[in-house]
Amino acid sequence: MDETIRKVLGEYARIGVDMAGVERDADLYTLGLTSHASVNVMLGLEDAFGVEFPDQLLRKDTFRSIASIADAVSGLGVAKA
């Protein structure tokens, strides 16, 4: 799951760092993720995992780190592999 999340972040986050080297708990907003880019990340994640983020997950904390994204996606029924 983390590999897919990192790939989506690399494509949509526009933060200019190699996502492979980013710690799971690193604050993506500190690295440069914007609110606008997080919407693109969300759409990329929905496509990659075949899920839809419900309104209650559409908040900044959901997209703060790779770990928080993984928790959100797994909560939508995607197995952590």
N, C-alpha and C positions, 0 to 999 in steps of 0.2 A: 504494500500500500504506500509506504513512504516513497518508494521510487517513482510511482505514478504521480504522487503529490509534488515531488521535486520537479518532475518533468513539466507538469502544468504550471507550477510557479515560474520555471525557467522560460516558458512560452508567454505567460500573461502578466507576471508581476512587474516587469520592467524595473527591476531594482539593480541591475548591472553587477551582480555577483554570481559566482558559480554556485548553484544550489547544492551541488554534491558536497561542498565543504561547509555548509551551514548546519549548525547543531540543531537537533530536533526542537529544543526549547528556546532557540534564539528568537528575539522579538523582530518579526518581519517588518513592522512599522519603523523600528529604529534603523533597519537596514535600508529603508526607503520606500516600502510599500505604501501606496496612497489609497484612499477610500475608493477612488475611481478604478484603480487597478484591481482592488480586491473584488469588485463586481465582475470584472473580466475573469479573475481567478475562479470565482464561484461558478460562472458559466462553464469554464473549462473543466472544473471538477464534476459538474453535473453531467457533461458529455462523457468524460473519462470513466465515471463510475455508474452511469445510468441511474442517477438519483435526482431528486429535486429538494433543494434546501427549503424547509418550511420557514415561515416568517420569524418564528422565535429564534432561529439560528442566524438570522441576518443582522448580526451585530459585530462590532469590531473584534471582540474577544475570540470569536469563532475562527478568525483568520490571522490571529496574532502570531502563531507559530506552526511549524509542521506538526508538532504533537497535538495542538488544539484542533487543527484541521482533521487529523487522523481520528481523533476522538469523535468529532462531529460526523464524519463520514461513516465510521463504524456504528454510530448511533442510528444511522439511517439504514442499517441492515447489511452493510458491506463488511465482509470478513477481513480482519486484519491478517494479512499474509506476508 
